[in-house]
Amino acid sequence: MPQTAQTRREQQKATLRSELVAAAHKLVQQEGYEGLTIRKLAKMVGYAPMSVYSYFADKQDILFALAEDAFQTLAKRIEQNAPDDPMDALRAVMTEYAAFGLGNPNEYRTVFMTEKVKPPAGRTFEEMENNNPAMAVLISRVEACVAAGRLKGDPHAIATMLWAVGHGTISLLVTHPFYPFGDHQAFVKRMCDFSLAALSSDEVKALSDQPAKPC
């Protein structure tokens, strides 16, 4: 079936957006948050700065795009590491999350540790969370642990608490490299084991009275 002119334009737009996101990843990895500018991004892909504004309203929009792309990459990494034991599969989520963050400290700091004061145009923070593939994998593995009787309580609350511990751990390792944590991977494992032991000791209640919407 022949492509229409509109379909070709949409494909071209999607291709350029992907190029911009890939270029933004490189800028952040090389220069950090300060190095990510519309002008530098446009120069890297060979387009005029105004062309970039057709895809991203501002720097924060680029950060959201980077975060979504990073979560997709992370989800793929996690899915490739899926032990049969449900608790081991859950531990693998933190292992892959830590490997991603520690392997890309500039990007982790920029994408996941920069305050997001407003959602992208036409979207909400809730919509972005519900469409987060990495969080969806985390929650599904928590649900498997609950179904196997290894954890008790609200899967969304358990997943959120594990995410908070994982993010806090990686953030400290990234921003305080000279603190005597010992071997970083060993410290991540200790924090993971500590968290799961604490969560296994009692039933975890929901974070709020409002039921969580499915991811």
C-alpha positions in Angstrom: 0.0 0.0 0.0 1.6 3.3 -1.1 2.5 5.8 1.6 0.6 9.1 1.7 2.4 12.4 2.0 1.1 12.7 5.6 2.5 9.3 6.5 5.9 10.3 5.1 5.9 13.6 7.0 5.0 11.8 10.2 7.8 9.2 9.7 10.3 12.0 8.9 9.2 13.9 12.1 9.6 10.7 14.2 13.1 10.1 12.7 14.3 13.6 13.4 12.9 13.5 17.0 14.8 10.2 17.5 18.0 11.9 16.2 17.5 14.8 18.6 17.0 12.5 21.5 20.1 10.5 20.6 22.1 13.7 20.3 20.8 15.0 23.6 21.9 11.7 25.3 25.4 12.3 23.9 25.5 15.9 25.0 24.5 15.0 28.5 26.9 12.1 28.8 29.8 14.4 27.6 28.9 17.7 29.2 26.2 17.2 31.8 23.2 19.4 32.3 24.9 22.7 31.5 26.0 21.3 28.1 22.5 20.5 27.1 21.2 23.6 25.1 18.9 24.0 22.2 21.7 25.6 20.2 24.2 22.9 20.8 21.6 20.2 20.1 20.6 21.9 16.8 24.2 22.2 15.7 24.9 18.5 16.5 22.1 17.3 14.2 22.7 20.0 11.6 19.4 21.9 11.9 18.5 25.4 12.8 17.6 26.1 16.5 14.1 27.0 15.5 13.6 23.5 14.0 14.3 22.0 17.5 11.6 24.1 19.0 9.1 22.3 16.7 9.8 19.2 18.8 10.6 20.5 22.2 9.2 23.6 23.8 12.2 24.0 26.2 15.1 22.3 27.9 12.7 20.6 30.4 10.8 19.0 27.5 14.1 17.5 26.3 14.7 16.1 29.8 11.3 14.4 29.8 12.1 12.9 26.4 15.5 11.7 27.7 13.8 10.2 30.8 11.2 8.3 28.7 13.9 7.0 26.4 16.1 6.0 29.4 13.2 4.1 31.0 12.5 2.2 27.8 16.2 1.2 27.7 16.2 0.3 31.3 13.0 -1.8 30.9 14.7 -3.8 28.1 17.7 -4.4 30.3 15.5 -5.6 33.2 13.5 -7.9 31.0 16.6 -9.6 29.8 17.6 -10.4 33.4 14.6 -12.5 34.7 15.6 -15.2 37.2 12.9 -17.9 37.9 12.8 -17.1 41.6 10.4 -14.1 42.0 12.6 -12.4 44.7 15.7 -12.9 42.7 13.8 -11.4 39.7 12.9 -8.4 41.9 16.5 -8.0 43.0 17.5 -8.0 39.4 15.5 -4.8 38.9 17.7 -2.9 41.3 20.8 -4.5 40.0 20.0 -3.3 36.4 18.9 0.1 37.7 22.1 0.6 39.6 24.2 -0.6 36.7 22.5 1.9 34.4 22.9 4.8 36.8 26.5 4.1 37.8 27.5 3.4 34.2 26.1 6.8 33.1 26.5 9.1 36.1 26.3 12.4 34.1 23.1 11.2 32.4 21.6 9.9 35.6 22.3 13.1 37.4 20.8 15.2 34.6 17.8 13.1 33.7 16.7 11.7 37.1 18.0 14.3 39.6 16.8 17.5 37.9 13.6 19.0 39.3 10.6 18.7 36.9 8.3 21.6 37.7 5.8 21.1 35.0 4.8 18.2 32.7 5.2 18.4 28.9 2.5 20.2 27.0 -0.7 18.2 26.7 0.4 15.5 29.2 0.3 15.0 33.0 2.8 13.5 35.4 0.2 10.7 36.1 0.0 9.8 32.4 3.8 9.7 32.2 4.0 7.4 35.3 1.3 5.1 33.9 3.3 4.8 30.6 6.6 4.1 32.3 7.8 0.7 31.1 10.5 0.3 33.8 8.0 1.0 36.6 5.6 -1.5 34.9 8.2 -4.2 35.0 9.0 -3.4 38.7 5.4 -3.6 39.7 4.8 -6.8 37.8 7.8 -8.4 39.6 6.5 -7.2 43.0 3.1 -8.7 42.1 4.8 -12.0 41.4 6.4 -11.9 44.8 3.0 -11.1 46.5 1.4 -14.0 44.5 4.1 -16.4 45.7 3.6 -15.3 49.3 7.1 -13.8 49.5 5.8 -10.2 50.1 2.5 -9.0 51.5 0.6 -5.8 50.8 0.0 -3.2 48.1 2.3 -3.9 45.0 2.3 -0.2 44.0 3.4 0.9 47.4 6.1 -1.8 47.6 7.4 -0.9 44.2 7.5 2.8 45.0 9.4 2.2 48.2 11.9 0.1 46.4 12.3 2.7 43.7 12.9 5.3 46.5 15.6 3.2 48.0 17.2 2.5 44.7 17.1 6.1 43.5 18.5 7.3 46.9 21.3 4.8 46.8 22.4 5.5 43.3 22.1 9.3 43.8 24.4 9.1 46.8 26.9 6.9 44.9 26.9 9.3 42.0 27.1 12.6 43.9 29.4 11.4 46.8 32.1 9.3 45.0 34.7 9.8 47.7 32.5 8.6 50.6 33.7 5.2 51.8 30.7 3.1 50.7 33.1 0.3 49.8 32.5 -1.6 46.5 29.5 0.2 44.9 27.9 -3.0 43.6 28.2 -4.7 46.9 26.7 -1.6 48.6 23.7 -1.7 46.2 23.2 -5.4 47.0 23.3 -4.7 50.7 20.7 -1.9 50.4 18.5 -4.1 48.2 18.7 -7.0 50.7 18.0 -4.7 53.6 15.0 -3.2 51.9 13.5 -6.5 50.9 14.0 -7.9 54.4 12.2 -4.9 55.9 9.4 -5.1 53.4 9.1 -8.9 54.0 8.6 -8.5 57.7 5.1 -7.0 57.6 2.2 -6.2 55.3 2.8 -3.0 53.3 -0.2 -0.7 53.2 -1.2 1.4 50.2 0.4 4.9 49.9 -2.9 6.6 49.9 -6.7 6.0 50.1 -6.9 6.4 46.3 -6.5 3.2 44.4 -3.5 3.1 42.1 -4.3 3.0 38.4 -2.8 0.2 36.4 0.5 0.9 34.6 
